[in-house]
Amino acid sequence: VASNRVAQAAASLQRTLEDYGFELIPTVRRLGEFNAVQNTYLGTFQVLGGIGLLIGSAGLGVVVLRNVLERRGELGLLVATGFTRQRVRALLLYEHAALLLLGLALGVGTAVVAVLPALLLPGSGPSLAALAVTLAAVLINGLVWTCAATTRALRGNLLDALRGE
């Protein structure tokens, strides 16, 4: 009975005030429209943040390249004492991959702490699949740049770099 009276009142208001631009919209629909706009903004910022992370992981490659180039004398000493080039390369990759993983873990940990209040709200769960894809892309991109920088830095004769020390 009450829903029938609500429908009658809504129809009466709509008819009476339509010349003034009155539009009666149910609250549930209006909130759904607001949430759609909010989710669009959040999705856009997530994509932009992911692009920023990918660019930052390319910067990681530059830092790794510089680090390895500065340590060529040390790497030459490793080769002179019996380490193979492949072993030196593996050591460098493990070292920088561990730093990348640690950085990602710390970043994810602080991000969870920052958004924890929003995560605890009912119905506001983030897209975990999109976040996982973004983090996987950053990890893979960082490893690719690290591998490329290490390979580039180990070209040439490392023993000459040791002689230059």
N, C-alpha and C positions, 0 to 999 in steps of 0.2 A: 504494500500500500504506500509506504514512504517513497519508494523509488518511482512510483507513478506520479506522485505529487512533485518530486524533483524534476521529472521530465516535463510536466505541465508548466511549472514555474520557469524552467529554462526556455521552453518554447514561447511563453508569454513575454519574457524579457527580450528574447531575440527579435520577436515580431515588433514589440513596442519601440525598441531602441536601435533598430537596424539603420535608420536614417542618420544616426549619430556615429556610425562606425562600430557599434558594439558587436563584439564577437565573443561568444561563450565557448571556452575551451576547457575540457576536463583537466583537472590538476595532473593526473597521471600522464596525459599526453604532453602537457606543457613541460613537465619535469623530464620526460623522455627526450624532448627536443633539446632542452638545455644540456642533458647528459651527452647527447650526440655531438654537440658543439665542443663540449669539454673533452670528450674522447678524441675528437679530431685534433685538437691542439696538443693533447698528450702524445698522440701517435706521431705528429709532426716533430715535436721536440725529441722524441725517442729516436727517430730516424736521423735528425741532425746531430744528436749526441753520438750515435753510432758512427756517423761519418767522421766526426771529430776524433773519436777513438781510433778509427782506421788511419787517419792522417797522423795521429800521434804515434801509432805503432810504426809508421814509415819513418818518423823522426827517431824512433828507437834504432832503426837500422843505421842511421847516420851516426848516432852516438856509439853504437857497437863498432862501426868501421873506424871511427876516430880512436876509440879505446884500444882496439887491436893494433892499429898502425903505431900507436905510441908504445906498445909493448913488444914490438918486433924484436928488439934485442933480447928480451926475456924468452921469447918464443924460439929465437935462434939458439939460445943456450939449451933449451929443451931438446932441440934437434941435435945439437952437438953432443949431448949426453946420451943419445940413443933413442929418443922418442921418434916415432914415425910422424910424417906429416898428417896422416889420417888420425893418429892419436891426439896430436896437438889440436887438430880441428875439432875432434870430438870433445876434448876438454873445454875448448872455448864455447862450443854449442851448449854443452851441459851447464856451464857457468851462467851464460846469458839466458838460457831457457829457464833456469831456476829463478833468476831475477825477474823475468817476465811473469812467471807463475805467481811468485810472491807479490808482485805489484798488482796483478789482477785480483788475487785473493784479498789483499788489503783494500783495494778499491771496492770490491763487491761487499766486503764486510762493513765498511763505512757507509756505503750507499744503503744497505739494509737498515743500519741504525738511523740514518737520516729519514727514511720513508716508513719506518716502523709504525708510527701513528696512523698513517694513511692505509697501511696494509691491514691494520686491525679493524678498520671500518667494515661493516658487512656490505658485501656486494661491490667492493672496490678493488678486487684482486687484479694485479697486472697480468699482462700476457706473458706468462713464463716461457712459452715457446719462442716468442720474439726476442726476449731477453737472452735466452740460451743461444739463439742463432747469432745475436750480436756479439756476445762474449766469445763464442767459438770462432767467429770471423776475426775478431781482434787477436785471439790467440794464434790462429793459423797465419794471419798476416804478419804478426810480430815474429813468429818462427821463420817465415819465409824471408823477411828482411834481415833477421839475424843470420840465417844461413848464407844469404847473398853477401852480406857485409864480411862475414868470416872468410868465405871463399875468396872474395876480392882482396882482403888484407893479407892472405897467406900466399898470394902469388909472388913469384920471384924467389930469390935466394935468401933464406932467413939467416944463413951463416954470414952473408955480407952485412946484414943488419947488426949481427953480434960484433963483427970486426969494427963497425962504426961506433960502437959504444965506448 
